[in-house]
């Protein structure tokens, strides 16, 4: 097992932008074709087995930036698709499939993910 700080250093070497005080769990998959399109800001927690995908190899070859803003928690097994921004202080539930932007201060769950709570400064 590789220590969390070493994993983050390796992800940065891949080209992913990662802020300070970020935790990335085990078995997280980051798009390795376009890692430079993934931006993770400060104080983000990404639980284990999350997928963050910046492109789709379908016949249309879609590519899009993924931005995870400050103080976001992403639950285990969530899937974040290309072109998505997750706003500050938001929570993404375990197993959620995020197909479109999530506003700041929101809780989003389900497949596809939908906001079930929003508008508070610090969601608990």
N, CA, C and O atoms as CSV, one atom per row, in Angstrom:
chain,resi,resn,atom,element,x,y,z
A,1,UNK,N,N,0.843,-1.179,0.000
A,1,UNK,CA,C,0.000,0.000,0.000
A,1,UNK,C,C,0.890,1.245,0.000
A,1,UNK,O,O,1.886,1.317,0.720
A,2,UNK,N,N,0.513,2.205,-0.811
A,2,UNK,CA,C,1.263,3.454,-0.921
A,2,UNK,C,C,0.634,4.493,0.000
A,2,UNK,O,O,-0.587,4.651,0.021
A,3,UNK,N,N,1.462,5.197,0.754
A,3,UNK,CA,C,0.974,6.217,1.683
A,3,UNK,C,C,0.197,7.306,0.939
A,3,UNK,O,O,0.529,7.634,-0.200
A,4,UNK,N,N,-0.842,7.872,1.582
A,4,UNK,CA,C,-1.665,8.892,0.920
A,4,UNK,C,C,-0.874,10.067,0.354
A,4,UNK,O,O,-1.186,10.552,-0.734
A,5,UNK,N,N,0.147,10.532,1.078
A,5,UNK,CA,C,0.917,11.683,0.578
A,5,UNK,C,C,1.713,11.316,-0.665
A,5,UNK,O,O,1.893,12.145,-1.557
A,6,UNK,N,N,2.186,10.088,-0.728
A,6,UNK,CA,C,2.927,9.631,-1.911
A,6,UNK,C,C,1.973,9.502,-3.100
A,6,UNK,O,O,2.322,9.887,-4.217
A,7,UNK,N,N,0.777,8.965,-2.870
A,7,UNK,CA,C,-0.214,8.855,-3.947
A,7,UNK,C,C,-0.525,10.219,-4.534
A,7,UNK,O,O,-0.594,10.374,-5.753
A,8,UNK,N,N,-0.715,11.223,-3.657
A,8,UNK,CA,C,-1.025,12.569,-4.132
A,8,UNK,C,C,0.130,13.120,-4.958
A,8,UNK,O,O,-0.095,13.767,-5.980
A,9,UNK,N,N,1.351,12.873,-4.532
A,9,UNK,CA,C,2.514,13.322,-5.306
A,9,UNK,C,C,2.540,12.665,-6.690
A,9,UNK,O,O,2.854,13.318,-7.686
A,10,UNK,N,N,2.215,11.394,-6.744
A,10,UNK,CA,C,2.189,10.696,-8.034
A,10,UNK,C,C,1.076,11.232,-8.931
A,10,UNK,O,O,1.268,11.377,-10.139
A,11,UNK,N,N,-0.091,11.527,-8.345
A,11,UNK,CA,C,-1.181,12.106,-9.131
A,11,UNK,C,C,-0.778,13.468,-9.693
A,11,UNK,O,O,-1.113,13.799,-10.831
A,12,UNK,N,N,-0.063,14.249,-8.900
A,12,UNK,CA,C,0.416,15.557,-9.390
A,12,UNK,C,C,1.393,15.369,-10.548
A,12,UNK,O,O,1.363,16.128,-11.516
A,13,UNK,N,N,2.251,14.368,-10.453
A,13,UNK,CA,C,3.184,14.082,-11.550
A,13,UNK,C,C,2.448,13.683,-12.834
A,13,UNK,O,O,2.932,13.940,-13.937
A,14,UNK,N,N,1.294,13.064,-12.687
A,14,UNK,CA,C,0.469,12.711,-13.853
A,14,UNK,C,C,-0.060,13.952,-14.563
A,14,UNK,O,O,-0.364,13.905,-15.755
A,15,UNK,N,N,-0.171,15.066,-13.831
A,15,UNK,CA,C,-0.694,16.294,-14.417
A,15,UNK,C,C,-1.961,16.801,-13.764
A,15,UNK,O,O,-2.497,17.831,-14.173
A,16,UNK,N,N,-2.453,16.090,-12.749
A,16,UNK,CA,C,-3.651,16.521,-12.031
A,16,UNK,C,C,-3.269,17.665,-11.093
A,16,UNK,O,O,-2.256,17.589,-10.398
A,17,UNK,N,N,-4.080,18.724,-11.073
A,17,UNK,CA,C,-3.861,19.830,-10.153
A,17,UNK,C,C,-4.554,19.496,-8.839
A,17,UNK,O,O,-5.766,19.281,-8.807
A,18,UNK,N,N,-3.782,19.452,-7.758
A,18,UNK,CA,C,-4.318,19.081,-6.439
A,18,UNK,C,C,-3.870,20.128,-5.423
A,18,UNK,O,O,-2.682,20.426,-5.303
A,19,UNK,N,N,-4.840,20.680,-4.695
A,19,UNK,CA,C,-4.561,21.701,-3.684
A,19,UNK,C,C,-3.977,21.122,-2.410
A,19,UNK,O,O,-3.452,20.009,-2.388
A,20,UNK,N,N,-4.084,21.911,-1.349
A,20,UNK,CA,C,-3.522,21.535,-0.047
A,20,UNK,C,C,-4.568,20.827,0.807
A,20,UNK,O,O,-5.772,21.019,0.640
A,21,UNK,N,N,-4.072,20.001,1.726
A,21,UNK,CA,C,-4.927,19.290,2.688
A,21,UNK,C,C,-6.004,18.457,1.996
A,21,UNK,O,O,-7.171,18.482,2.385
A,22,UNK,N,N,-5.596,17.732,0.981
A,22,UNK,CA,C,-6.502,16.859,0.226
A,22,UNK,C,C,-6.244,15.418,0.644
A,22,UNK,O,O,-5.095,15.004,0.799
A,23,UNK,N,N,-7.327,14.651,0.825
A,23,UNK,CA,C,-7.198,13.226,1.084
A,23,UNK,C,C,-7.827,12.471,-0.081
A,23,UNK,O,O,-8.958,12.749,-0.477
A,24,UNK,N,N,-7.078,11.515,-0.622
A,24,UNK,CA,C,-7.579,10.669,-1.699
A,24,UNK,C,C,-7.477,9.231,-1.236
A,24,UNK,O,O,-6.386,8.739,-0.949
A,25,UNK,N,N,-8.621,8.553,-1.164
A,25,UNK,CA,C,-8.676,7.178,-0.686
A,25,UNK,C,C,-8.053,6.183,-1.655
A,25,UNK,O,O,-7.559,6.539,-2.724
A,26,UNK,N,N,-8.095,4.929,-1.240
A,26,UNK,CA,C,-7.527,3.854,-2.050
A,26,UNK,C,C,-8.401,3.547,-3.267
A,26,UNK,O,O,-9.617,3.739,-3.245
A,27,UNK,N,N,-7.761,3.073,-4.309
A,27,UNK,CA,C,-8.438,2.570,-5.499
A,27,UNK,C,C,-9.285,3.632,-6.202
A,27,UNK,O,O,-10.318,3.322,-6.795
A,28,UNK,N,N,-8.832,4.901,-6.129
A,28,UNK,CA,C,-9.490,5.979,-6.863
A,28,UNK,C,C,-8.907,5.990,-8.265
A,28,UNK,O,O,-7.694,5.880,-8.441
A,29,UNK,N,N,-9.785,6.124,-9.277
A,29,UNK,CA,C,-9.333,6.163,-10.660
A,29,UNK,C,C,-9.495,7.574,-11.206
A,29,UNK,O,O,-10.597,8.122,-11.224
A,30,UNK,N,N,-8.396,8.150,-11.648
A,30,UNK,CA,C,-8.412,9.429,-12.347
A,30,UNK,C,C,-8.167,9.165,-13.825
A,30,UNK,O,O,-7.360,8.307,-14.185
A,31,UNK,N,N,-8.864,9.903,-14.675
A,31,UNK,CA,C,-8.686,9.787,-16.112
A,31,UNK,C,C,-7.196,9.924,-16.443
A,31,UNK,O,O,-6.594,10.964,-16.180
A,32,UNK,N,N,-6.610,8.884,-17.014
A,32,UNK,CA,C,-5.175,8.934,-17.318
A,32,UNK,C,C,-4.889,9.399,-18.741
A,32,UNK,O,O,-3.726,9.538,-19.118
A,33,UNK,N,N,-5.921,9.641,-19.532
A,33,UNK,CA,C,-5.724,10.172,-20.885
A,33,UNK,C,C,-5.635,11.696,-20.853
A,33,UNK,O,O,-4.829,12.288,-21.570
A,34,UNK,N,N,-6.463,12.330,-20.021
A,34,UNK,CA,C,-6.475,13.784,-19.897
A,34,UNK,C,C,-6.391,14.216,-18.429
A,34,UNK,O,O,-7.278,14.927,-17.957
A,35,UNK,N,N,-5.355,13.810,-17.702
A,35,UNK,CA,C,-5.281,14.163,-16.276
A,35,UNK,C,C,-5.165,15.672,-16.053
A,35,UNK,O,O,-5.552,16.175,-14.998
A,36,UNK,N,N,-4.639,16.388,-17.033
A,36,UNK,CA,C,-4.478,17.841,-16.906
A,36,UNK,C,C,-5.823,18.576,-16.860
A,36,UNK,O,O,-5.868,19.764,-16.541
A,37,UNK,N,N,-6.908,17.881,-17.175
A,37,UNK,CA,C,-8.237,18.484,-17.133
A,37,UNK,C,C,-8.917,18.317,-15.770
A,37,UNK,O,O,-10.068,18.715,-15.592
A,38,UNK,N,N,-8.198,17.726,-14.814
A,38,UNK,CA,C,-8.765,17.507,-13.481
A,38,UNK,C,C,-8.133,18.488,-12.502
A,38,UNK,O,O,-6.911,18.558,-12.374
A,39,UNK,N,N,-8.988,19.247,-11.812
A,39,UNK,CA,C,-8.531,20.243,-10.846
A,39,UNK,C,C,-9.240,20.002,-9.511
A,39,UNK,O,O,-10.468,20.042,-9.430
A,40,UNK,N,N,-8.450,19.751,-8.471
A,40,UNK,CA,C,-8.976,19.509,-7.134
A,40,UNK,C,C,-8.414,20.599,-6.227
A,40,UNK,O,O,-7.200,20.724,-6.069
A,41,UNK,N,N,-9.318,21.390,-5.630
A,41,UNK,CA,C,-8.880,22.489,-4.778
A,41,UNK,C,C,-8.601,22.005,-3.352
A,41,UNK,O,O,-8.602,20.801,-3.093
A,42,UNK,N,N,-8.364,22.938,-2.432
A,42,UNK,CA,C,-7.971,22.640,-1.053
A,42,UNK,C,C,-9.080,21.952,-0.246
A,42,UNK,O,O,-10.269,22.120,-0.518
A,43,UNK,N,N,-8.650,21.173,0.752
A,43,UNK,CA,C,-9.519,20.549,1.761
A,43,UNK,C,C,-10.601,19.665,1.161
A,43,UNK,O,O,-11.751,19.697,1.600
A,44,UNK,N,N,-10.239,18.888,0.170
A,44,UNK,CA,C,-11.175,17.950,-0.462
A,44,UNK,C,C,-10.895,16.551,0.077
A,44,UNK,O,O,-9.742,16.172,0.279
A,45,UNK,N,N,-11.968,15.785,0.309
A,45,UNK,CA,C,-11.840,14.382,0.700
A,45,UNK,C,C,-12.517,13.553,-0.381
A,45,UNK,O,O,-13.691,13.750,-0.695
A,46,UNK,N,N,-11.753,12.621,-0.945
A,46,UNK,CA,C,-12.276,11.699,-1.945
A,46,UNK,C,C,-12.156,10.301,-1.360
A,46,UNK,O,O,-11.049,9.809,-1.139
A,47,UNK,N,N,-13.293,9.660,-1.108
A,47,UNK,CA,C,-13.298,8.330,-0.513
A,47,UNK,C,C,-12.822,7.285,-1.520
A,47,UNK,O,O,-12.522,7.622,-2.665
A,48,UNK,N,N,-12.752,6.032,-1.106
A,48,UNK,CA,C,-12.214,4.975,-1.954
A,48,UNK,C,C,-13.133,4.636,-3.135
A,48,UNK,O,O,-14.351,4.806,-3.078
A,49,UNK,N,N,-12.504,4.156,-4.191
A,49,UNK,CA,C,-13.158,3.672,-5.416
A,49,UNK,C,C,-14.000,4.709,-6.159
A,49,UNK,O,O,-14.991,4.369,-6.805
A,50,UNK,N,N,-13.602,5.955,-6.064
A,50,UNK,CA,C,-14.250,7.016,-6.840
A,50,UNK,C,C,-13.628,7.037,-8.232
A,50,UNK,O,O,-12.430,6.798,-8.384
A,51,UNK,N,N,-14.451,7.326,-9.256
A,51,UNK,CA,C,-13.970,7.489,-10.627
A,51,UNK,C,C,-14.127,8.944,-11.024
A,51,UNK,O,O,-15.203,9.519,-10.863
A,52,UNK,N,N,-13.067,9.546,-11.542
A,52,UNK,CA,C,-13.139,10.918,-12.049
A,52,UNK,C,C,-12.681,10.862,-13.505
A,52,UNK,O,O,-11.521,10.573,-13.800
A,53,UNK,N,N,-13.620,11.145,-14.401
A,53,UNK,CA,C,-13.416,10.900,-15.825
A,53,UNK,C,C,-13.529,12.213,-16.595
A,53,UNK,O,O,-14.525,12.924,-16.468
A,54,UNK,N,N,-12.514,12.535,-17.389
A,54,UNK,CA,C,-12.484,13.791,-18.149
A,54,UNK,C,C,-12.753,13.596,-19.636
A,54,UNK,O,O,-12.761,14.572,-20.386
A,55,UNK,N,N,-12.974,12.363,-20.080
A,55,UNK,CA,C,-13.280,12.152,-21.499
A,55,UNK,C,C,-14.119,10.906,-21.710
A,55,UNK,O,O,-14.237,10.048,-20.835
A,56,UNK,N,N,-14.686,10.836,-22.878
A,56,UNK,CA,C,-15.513,9.707,-23.280
A,56,UNK,C,C,-15.036,9.280,-24.667
A,56,UNK,O,O,-14.985,10.097,-25.586
A,57,UNK,N,N,-14.695,8.033,-24.814
A,57,UNK,CA,C,-14.158,7.547,-26.088
A,57,UNK,C,C,-15.231,7.109,-27.076
A,57,UNK,O,O,-14.951,6.362,-28.014
A,58,UNK,N,N,-16.454,7.571,-26.867
A,58,UNK,CA,C,-17.506,7.223,-27.819
A,58,UNK,C,C,-17.190,7.849,-29.176
A,58,UNK,O,O,-16.180,8.535,-29.332
A,59,UNK,N,N,-18.035,7.615,-30.122
A,59,UNK,CA,C,-17.773,8.136,-31.462
A,59,UNK,C,C,-17.702,9.665,-31.489
A,59,UNK,O,O,-17.128,10.229,-32.422
A,60,UNK,N,N,-18.270,10.351,-30.488
A,60,UNK,CA,C,-18.234,11.815,-30.448
A,60,UNK,C,C,-16.973,12.358,-29.777
A,60,UNK,O,O,-16.674,13.546,-29.896
A,61,UNK,N,N,-16.244,11.514,-29.085
A,61,UNK,CA,C,-15.009,11.894,-28.380
A,61,UNK,C,C,-15.195,13.175,-27.565
A,61,UNK,O,O,-14.618,14.216,-27.878
A,62,UNK,N,N,-16.003,13.078,-26.526
A,62,UNK,CA,C,-16.244,14.220,-25.654
A,62,UNK,C,C,-15.113,14.358,-24.640
A,62,UNK,O,O,-14.618,13.366,-24.104
A,63,UNK,N,N,-14.716,15.594,-24.388
A,63,UNK,CA,C,-13.673,15.904,-23.420
A,63,UNK,C,C,-14.150,17.106,-22.619
A,63,UNK,O,O,-14.719,18.039,-23.186
A,64,UNK,N,N,-13.927,17.097,-21.315
A,64,UNK,CA,C,-14.345,18.232,-20.497
A,64,UNK,C,C,-13.609,18.298,-19.182
A,64,UNK,O,O,-13.261,17.275,-18.591
A,65,UNK,N,N,-13.377,19.508,-18.735
A,65,UNK,CA,C,-12.672,19.746,-17.487
A,65,UNK,C,C,-13.528,19.319,-16.294
A,65,UNK,O,O,-14.746,19.496,-16.302
A,66,UNK,N,N,-12.890,18.759,-15.277
A,66,UNK,CA,C,-13.548,18.406,-14.021
A,66,UNK,C,C,-12.924,19.269,-12.931
A,66,UNK,O,O,-11.710,19.248,-12.728
A,67,UNK,N,N,-13.766,20.029,-12.231
A,67,UNK,CA,C,-13.269,20.911,-11.171
A,67,UNK,C,C,-13.994,20.598,-9.865
A,67,UNK,O,O,-15.222,20.650,-9.789
A,68,UNK,N,N,-13.217,20.277,-8.853
A,68,UNK,CA,C,-13.763,20.016,-7.526
A,68,UNK,C,C,-13.284,21.157,-6.633
A,68,UNK,O,O,-12.096,21.277,-6.334
A,69,UNK,N,N,-14.226,21.983,-6.217
A,69,UNK,CA,C,-13.902,23.189,-5.450
A,69,UNK,C,C,-13.560,22.854,-4.000
A,69,UNK,O,O,-13.612,21.693,-3.593
A,70,UNK,N,N,-13.210,23.877,-3.230
A,70,UNK,CA,C,-12.751,23.724,-1.849
A,70,UNK,C,C,-13.786,23.066,-0.938
A,70,UNK,O,O,-14.992,23.263,-1.083
A,71,UNK,N,N,-13.273,22.285,-0.005
A,71,UNK,CA,C,-14.056,21.720,1.093
A,71,UNK,C,C,-15.192,20.808,0.609
A,71,UNK,O,O,-16.309,20.876,1.121
A,72,UNK,N,N,-14.900,19.969,-0.365
A,72,UNK,CA,C,-15.891,19.022,-0.903
A,72,UNK,C,C,-15.592,17.632,-0.363
A,72,UNK,O,O,-14.433,17.255,-0.193
A,73,UNK,N,N,-16.654,16.872,-0.095
A,73,UNK,CA,C,-16.524,15.466,0.273
A,73,UNK,C,C,-17.202,14.633,-0.809
A,73,UNK,O,O,-18.356,14.879,-1.160
A,74,UNK,N,N,-16.476,13.644,-1.337
A,74,UNK,CA,C,-17.027,12.739,-2.344
A,74,UNK,C,C,-17.040,11.339,-1.747
A,74,UNK,O,O,-15.994,10.789,-1.404
A,75,UNK,N,N,-18.247,10.764,-1.627
A,75,UNK,CA,C,-18.428,9.457,-1.017
A,75,UNK,C,C,-17.913,8.311,-1.871
A,75,UNK,O,O,-17.687,8.462,-3.071
A,76,UNK,N,N,-17.734,7.174,-1.236
A,76,UNK,CA,C,-17.184,5.971,-1.869
A,76,UNK,C,C,-17.983,5.566,-3.103
A,76,UNK,O,O,-19.214,5.581,-3.100
A,77,UNK,N,N,-17.261,5.208,-4.147
A,77,UNK,CA,C,-17.873,4.669,-5.345
A,77,UNK,C,C,-18.577,5.680,-6.235
A,77,UNK,O,O,-19.221,5.295,-7.210
A,78,UNK,N,N,-18.468,6.953,-5.923
A,78,UNK,CA,C,-19.093,7.973,-6.766
A,78,UNK,C,C,-18.369,8.042,-8.118
A,78,UNK,O,O,-17.196,7.685,-8.230
A,79,UNK,N,N,-19.089,8.505,-9.126
A,79,UNK,CA,C,-18.523,8.692,-10.459
A,79,UNK,C,C,-18.743,10.147,-10.853
A,79,UNK,O,O,-19.874,10.631,-10.867
A,80,UNK,N,N,-17.653,10.838,-11.172
A,80,UNK,CA,C,-17.718,12.231,-11.589
A,80,UNK,C,C,-17.357,12.260,-13.072
A,80,UNK,O,O,-16.252,11.877,-13.454
A,81,UNK,N,N,-18.287,12.713,-13.902
A,81,UNK,CA,C,-18.077,12.693,-15.345
A,81,UNK,C,C,-17.528,14.020,-15.873
A,81,UNK,O,O,-17.500,15.025,-15.162
A,82,UNK,N,N,-17.095,13.998,-17.128
A,82,UNK,CA,C,-16.442,15.149,-17.751
A,82,UNK,C,C,-17.349,16.373,-17.777
A,82,UNK,O,O,-18.573,16.276,-17.859
A,83,UNK,N,N,-16.687,17.538,-17.703
A,83,UNK,CA,C,-17.399,18.797,-17.799
A,83,UNK,C,C,-18.118,19.222,-16.544
A,83,UNK,O,O,-18.926,20.150,-16.586
A,84,UNK,N,N,-17.850,18.571,-15.424
A,84,UNK,CA,C,-18.576,18.834,-14.174
A,84,UNK,C,C,-17.749,19.695,-13.227
A,84,UNK,O,O,-16.540,19.510,-13.091
A,85,UNK,N,N,-18.429,20.645,-12.572
A,85,UNK,CA,C,-17.844,21.400,-11.469
A,85,UNK,C,C,-18.673,21.119,-10.226
A,85,UNK,O,O,-19.900,21.216,-10.249
A,86,UNK,N,N,-17.996,20.774,-9.149
A,86,UNK,CA,C,-18.663,20.561,-7.860
A,86,UNK,C,C,-18.326,21.763,-6.990
A,86,UNK,O,O,-17.160,22.006,-6.679
A,87,UNK,N,N,-19.354,22.515,-6.597
A,87,UNK,CA,C,-19.169,23.762,-5.853
A,87,UNK,C,C,-18.635,23.561,-4.448
A,87,UNK,O,O,-18.708,22.468,-3.885
A,88,UNK,N,N,-18.097,24.639,-3.893
A,88,UNK,CA,C,-17.519,24.622,-2.548
A,88,UNK,C,C,-18.498,24.103,-1.507
A,88,UNK,O,O,-19.709,24.292,-1.619
A,89,UNK,N,N,-17.950,23.448,-0.496
A,89,UNK,CA,C,-18.694,22.971,0.676
A,89,UNK,C,C,-19.789,21.973,0.331
A,89,UNK,O,O,-20.778,21.870,1.057
A,90,UNK,N,N,-19.632,21.245,-0.752
A,90,UNK,CA,C,-20.663,20.289,-1.154
A,90,UNK,C,C,-20.305,18.868,-0.760
A,90,UNK,O,O,-19.144,18.545,-0.510
A,91,UNK,N,N,-21.332,18.027,-0.709
A,91,UNK,CA,C,-21.174,16.615,-0.389
A,91,UNK,C,C,-21.789,15.815,-1.525
A,91,UNK,O,O,-22.922,16.067,-1.937
A,92,UNK,N,N,-21.028,14.847,-2.027
A,92,UNK,CA,C,-21.527,13.928,-3.043
A,92,UNK,C,C,-21.674,12.573,-2.358
A,92,UNK,O,O,-20.704,12.035,-1.823
A,93,UNK,N,N,-22.878,12.025,-2.374
A,93,UNK,CA,C,-23.154,10.770,-1.689
A,93,UNK,C,C,-22.460,9.582,-2.331
A,93,UNK,O,O,-22.104,9.608,-3.509
A,94,UNK,N,N,-22.277,8.545,-1.535
A,94,UNK,CA,C,-21.655,7.310,-2.022
A,94,UNK,C,C,-22.460,6.761,-3.199
A,94,UNK,O,O,-23.689,6.712,-3.155
A,95,UNK,N,N,-21.760,6.353,-4.238
A,95,UNK,CA,C,-22.386,5.742,-5.400
A,95,UNK,C,C,-23.075,6.705,-6.347
A,95,UNK,O,O,-23.654,6.269,-7.342
A,96,UNK,N,N,-23.031,7.990,-6.074
A,96,UNK,CA,C,-23.676,8.974,-6.946
A,96,UNK,C,C,-22.965,9.037,-8.295
A,96,UNK,O,O,-21.757,8.818,-8.383
A,97,UNK,N,N,-23.728,9.339,-9.341
A,97,UNK,CA,C,-23.166,9.545,-10.676
A,97,UNK,C,C,-23.421,11.005,-11.034
A,97,UNK,O,O,-24.549,11.392,-11.339
A,98,UNK,N,N,-22.364,11.810,-10.995
A,98,UNK,CA,C,-22.492,13.250,-11.206
A,98,UNK,C,C,-22.300,13.550,-12.691
A,98,UNK,O,O,-21.202,13.411,-13.229
A,99,UNK,N,N,-23.392,13.966,-13.345
A,99,UNK,CA,C,-23.381,14.216,-14.787
A,99,UNK,C,C,-23.450,15.692,-15.128
A,99,UNK,O,O,-23.227,16.073,-16.277
A,100,UNK,N,N,-23.761,16.543,-14.124
A,100,UNK,CA,C,-23.808,17.984,-14.364
A,100,UNK,C,C,-23.362,18.718,-13.110
A,100,UNK,O,O,-23.226,18.121,-12.042
A,101,UNK,N,N,-23.134,20.018,-13.251
A,101,UNK,CA,C,-22.601,20.817,-12.154
A,101,UNK,C,C,-23.467,20.722,-10.900
A,101,UNK,O,O,-24.693,20.638,-10.961
A,102,UNK,N,N,-22.769,20.739,-9.755
A,102,UNK,CA,C,-23.419,20.749,-8.449
A,102,UNK,C,C,-23.112,22.108,-7.822
A,102,UNK,O,O,-21.943,22.471,-7.691
A,103,UNK,N,N,-24.151,22.871,-7.429
A,103,UNK,CA,C,-23.893,24.193,-6.851
A,103,UNK,C,C,-23.190,24.108,-5.495
A,103,UNK,O,O,-23.196,23.067,-4.838
A,104,UNK,N,N,-22.592,25.219,-5.098
A,104,UNK,CA,C,-21.933,25.296,-3.793
A,104,UNK,C,C,-22.945,25.017,-2.687
A,104,UNK,O,O,-24.143,25.256,-2.844
A,105,UNK,N,N,-22.443,24.509,-1.571
A,105,UNK,CA,C,-23.245,24.289,-0.366
A,105,UNK,C,C,-24.416,23.339,-0.599
A,105,UNK,O,O,-25.529,23.586,-0.133
A,106,UNK,N,N,-24.158,22.255,-1.321
A,106,UNK,CA,C,-25.227,21.311,-1.664
A,106,UNK,C,C,-24.864,19.898,-1.261
A,106,UNK,O,O,-23.692,19.559,-1.091
A,107,UNK,N,N,-25.902,19.075,-1.112
A,107,UNK,CA,C,-25.734,17.641,-0.957
A,107,UNK,C,C,-26.396,17.011,-2.178
A,107,UNK,O,O,-27.562,17.281,-2.465
A,108,UNK,N,N,-25.654,16.172,-2.896
A,108,UNK,CA,C,-26.187,15.518,-4.094
A,108,UNK,C,C,-26.024,14.013,-3.958
A,108,UNK,O,O,-24.981,13.524,-3.523
A,109,UNK,N,N,-27.080,13.277,-4.341
A,109,UNK,CA,C,-27.073,11.817,-4.250
A,109,UNK,C,C,-27.776,11.228,-5.462
A,109,UNK,O,O,-28.497,11.923,-6.178
A,110,UNK,N,N,-27.557,9.937,-5.682
A,110,UNK,CA,C,-28.308,9.208,-6.694
A,110,UNK,C,C,-27.619,9.080,-8.031
A,110,UNK,O,O,-26.502,9.554,-8.237
A,111,UNK,N,N,-28.332,8.416,-8.942
A,111,UNK,CA,C,-27.825,8.167,-10.292
A,111,UNK,C,C,-28.930,8.434,-11.305
A,111,UNK,O,O,-29.855,7.631,-11.424
A,112,UNK,N,N,-28.857,9.517,-12.020
A,112,UNK,CA,C,-27.857,10.587,-11.927
A,112,UNK,C,C,-28.038,11.397,-10.639
A,112,UNK,O,O,-29.126,11.453,-10.065
A,113,UNK,N,N,-26.949,12.015,-10.209
A,113,UNK,CA,C,-26.984,12.762,-8.952
A,113,UNK,C,C,-27.938,13.942,-9.054
A,113,UNK,O,O,-27.997,14.638,-10.068
A,114,UNK,N,N,-28.685,14.146,-7.971
A,114,UNK,CA,C,-29.554,15.315,-7.886
A,114,UNK,C,C,-29.364,15.937,-6.511
A,114,UNK,O,O,-29.074,15.248,-5.532
A,115,UNK,N,N,-29.530,17.241,-6.457
A,115,UNK,CA,C,-29.342,17.977,-5.210
A,115,UNK,C,C,-30.553,17.749,-4.313
A,115,UNK,O,O,-31.693,17.965,-4.725
A,116,UNK,N,N,-30.293,17.309,-3.076
A,116,UNK,CA,C,-31.387,17.092,-2.127
A,116,UNK,C,C,-31.367,18.113,-0.996
A,116,UNK,O,O,-32.330,18.220,-0.236
A,117,UNK,N,N,-30.277,18.862,-0.883
A,117,UNK,CA,C,-30.162,19.875,0.160
A,117,UNK,C,C,-29.200,20.945,-0.346
A,117,UNK,O,O,-28.158,20.621,-0.916
A,118,UNK,N,N,-29.540,22.211,-0.144
A,118,UNK,CA,C,-28.634,23.265,-0.596
A,118,UNK,C,C,-28.853,24.565,0.162
A,118,UNK,O,O,-29.822,24.723,0.905
A,119,UNK,N,N,-27.923,25.489,-0.049
A,119,UNK,CA,C,-28.080,26.832,0.452
A,119,UNK,C,C,-27.460,27.151,1.785
A,119,UNK,O,O,-27.541,28.294,2.236
A,120,UNK,N,N,-26.840,26.179,2.440
A,120,UNK,CA,C,-26.222,26.444,3.734
A,120,UNK,C,C,-24.733,26.650,3.560
A,120,UNK,O,O,-24.121,26.072,2.662
A,121,UNK,N,N,-24.147,27.472,4.418
A,121,UNK,CA,C,-22.715,27.738,4.342
A,121,UNK,C,C,-21.887,26.482,4.617
A,121,UNK,O,O,-20.996,26.146,3.836
A,122,UNK,N,N,-22.168,25.801,5.700
A,122,UNK,CA,C,-21.427,24.598,6.052
A,122,UNK,C,C,-22.416,23.456,6.273
A,122,UNK,O,O,-23.035,23.361,7.333
A,123,UNK,N,N,-22.558,22.610,5.297
A,123,UNK,CA,C,-23.492,21.485,5.398
A,123,UNK,C,C,-22.878,20.439,6.307
A,123,UNK,O,O,-21.705,20.091,6.175
A,124,UNK,N,N,-23.677,19.950,7.219
A,124,UNK,CA,C,-23.185,18.924,8.144
A,124,UNK,C,C,-23.987,17.661,7.989
A,124,UNK,O,O,-23.728,16.676,8.681
